[in-house]
Amino acid sequence: PPPSVPLDQVERYYELEDDTAEEEGEGEVLEHRTRVLRNKIQRQERNSENMEIDIAGLEAKLSSREHSLLKLEAQSEAELMEVVRESDKLRNELKVRNQLNQIQSSKIKELTNTLSKTQQALNTCEAKLANLKIQVSSL
């Protein structure tokens, strides 16, 4: 048919042509058109089969990718849980270190106070000793 004939009207076009051909006695034209239509149908059937094969291949790919995605999700979840466990462990370690630092800080303050008192006592003793030396030398 001419290109201006819509695809959904091709069959009707050929029916009209067939009627005309019969009237004119052109049986060969009808046979040719029949072969053309059969070939067209066969091509469409092959195209349809190829599309079904393509669809099956795409479905298989999709299924494989879904499986891979689920596997990655499970792996990511396991890794996340490991990170959470490690984070908890580090948090607890930090708490312990902070407690030790507070204890050490308290001990340092205590020792500094003790040292200061000891230094004051030593200074007092040295002053008394100096006074005693002066008293002994004046005797």
C-alpha positions in Angstrom: 0.0 0.0 0.0 1.1 3.6 -0.4 2.8 5.1 2.7 -0.3 7.3 3.3 -2.4 4.3 4.3 -2.3 3.9 8.1 -1.2 0.5 9.4 -4.5 -0.3 11.0 -6.2 0.1 7.6 -3.7 -1.9 5.4 -5.8 -5.0 5.5 -8.9 -3.0 4.4 -6.8 -1.4 1.6 -5.9 -4.8 0.3 -9.4 -6.0 0.5 -10.5 -3.2 -1.6 -7.6 -3.8 -4.0 -8.6 -7.5 -4.1 -12.1 -6.7 -5.0 -10.8 -4.5 -7.8 -8.3 -7.1 -8.9 -11.0 -9.8 -9.1 -13.2 -7.6 -11.1 -10.3 -6.9 -13.5 -9.2 -10.6 -13.5 -5.8 -9.9 -12.1 -5.3 -13.1 -10.0 -1.6 -12.7 -10.0 -1.8 -9.4 -8.2 -3.9 -11.1 -5.5 -1.4 -13.9 -5.1 1.4 -11.4 -4.9 -0.4 -9.4 -2.2 -1.2 -12.5 -0.3 2.5 -13.5 -0.3 3.4 -10.0 0.8 0.9 -10.2 3.6 2.1 -13.6 4.7 5.7 -12.4 4.6 4.7 -9.4 6.7 2.9 -11.7 9.2 6.0 -14.0 9.4 8.3 -11.0 10.0 6.0 -9.7 12.7 5.9 -13.2 14.3 9.7 -13.3 14.3 9.9 -9.8 15.7 7.5 -10.8 18.4 9.5 -14.0 19.2 12.7 -11.9 19.3 11.0 -9.4 21.6 10.0 -12.2 23.9 13.6 -13.5 24.0 14.8 -9.9 24.7 12.2 -9.6 27.5 13.3 -12.9 29.1 16.9 -11.8 29.0 16.0 -8.5 30.6 14.0 -10.2 33.3 17.0 -12.5 34.0 19.3 -9.5 34.2 16.8 -7.7 36.5 16.6 -10.8 38.7 20.4 -11.0 38.9 20.7 -7.4 39.8 18.0 -7.6 42.4 19.9 -10.6 43.9 23.1 -8.6 43.9 21.4 -5.6 45.5 20.0 -7.8 48.3 23.4 -9.3 48.8 25.0 -5.8 49.0 22.3 -4.7 51.4 23.0 -7.6 53.7 26.7 -7.0 53.5 26.2 -3.3 54.2 24.0 -4.1 57.2 26.7 -6.5 58.6 29.4 -3.8 58.1 27.2 -1.2 59.8 26.7 -3.5 62.7 30.5 -4.0 63.0 31.0 -0.3 62.9 28.4 0.2 65.7 30.1 -2.5 67.8 33.5 -0.9 67.2 32.1 2.5 68.1 30.6 1.2 71.3 33.9 -0.4 72.2 35.8 2.9 71.5 33.2 4.9 73.5 33.6 2.6 76.5 37.4 2.9 76.2 37.2 6.6 76.1 35.0 6.6 79.2 37.6 4.5 81.0 40.4 6.8 79.9 38.5 9.9 81.0 38.0 8.3 84.4 41.7 7.5 84.7 42.6 11.0 83.7 40.3 12.4 86.4 41.9 10.0 88.9 45.4 11.1 87.8 44.4 14.8 87.9 43.1 14.3 91.5 46.3 12.5 92.5 48.5 15.3 90.9 46.6 17.9 92.8 46.9 15.9 96.0 50.7 15.4 95.4 51.1 19.1 94.5 49.4 20.1 97.8 51.5 17.6 99.7 54.7 18.9 98.0 53.7 22.5 98.8 53.2 21.7 102.4 56.4 19.7 102.5 58.3 22.6 101.0 56.7 25.0 103.5 57.7 22.6 106.3 61.2 22.4 104.9 61.5 26.2 104.6 60.3 26.4 108.2 62.9 23.8 109.4 65.7 25.6 107.5 64.7 28.9 109.1 64.7 27.3 112.5 68.0 25.6 111.8 69.5 28.9 110.7 68.2 30.5 113.9 69.7 27.7 116.0 73.1 28.1 114.2 73.0 31.8 115.1 72.2 31.0 118.7 74.9 28.3 118.9 77.5 30.6 117.4 76.7 33.4 119.9 77.2 31.1 122.8 
